[in-house]
Amino acid sequence: MSAITTPSWRLDDDTPAETLAAQGFARLSPAASARAAAVGPAALAALATHWADLPPDEHLRDGGRYRFRRHASLVMSEDGRRIEQRVDRPHWQPTDYNALHGGYERWFAPVLDATLADPAFLGLITGLGALCATAAGHPLPFVEVHQFRIDTAQGIGRPTPEGAHRDGVDFVAVVLIDRVAVRGGETRVFDADSPAGLRFTMVEPGTALLLDDARMIHETTPLQPDGAAGHRDTLVLTWRREGFLDPVG
């Protein structure tokens, strides 16, 4: 890990909610992610099996065939501990936040019921959501769930083809699920109101990045195969207080 301009930013400490509130982001070690999810490390590692059959993303506007994904929209209970409703809806972002893929409704294959029922998967949704809600000081009941695989079978894979961006939500979590035979994939985090930032590579499955979306900009650099076709699997969660991000009008 090498800092860009702000070496005072903290990584991997024991108070992620406080760190998230103080500096706009927090990085969790695999052990910290497991604690947040209230499961053991083995249960967290076993989540990789849920990424084996992701359908291709049919909406890539750069012409690539490297991204596979599933999506779900959930309304959580007020205490954030259980799913109250699963909403059938497309993913949508305004062009202000995603110039490449914003402005239109994108329907993706749904997250499987068996995946949502996995205690470790649900634990990440509720546990990381609790950290974000603590940092925010209020509930964050509207959650979008994204399972991503970036594949390098055809060469370069781009985790964030839209470049450095915000998501138009309140908080974001990026959890590394698996990383196999790839190079690159450096995570870059920048203050939205200054040139301050840092970069690091998530290597250990279970490593997580929490972001206050109003304060931070983020991206992940392209992936290359490391001697053979490989892939990088992530779980991306987003939370909003005031409803899902939907088209206006």
Secondary structure, DSSP 4 states (H G I P E B T S, - for coil): -EESS-TTS--S-S-HHHHHHHHSEEEE-HHHHHHHHTS-HHHHHGGGGGGTTPPB-TT-TT----EEEEEEEEEE-TTSSSEEEEE---B---TTT-TTT-SS-B--PBPPHHHHHSHHHHHHHHHHHHHHHHHHTS---EEEEEEEEEE-TTS-B-S-TT-SB--SSSEEEEEEEEEESEEE-EEEEEETTSS-EEEEE--STT-EEEEETTTEEEEE--EEESSS--EEEEEEEEEESSS------
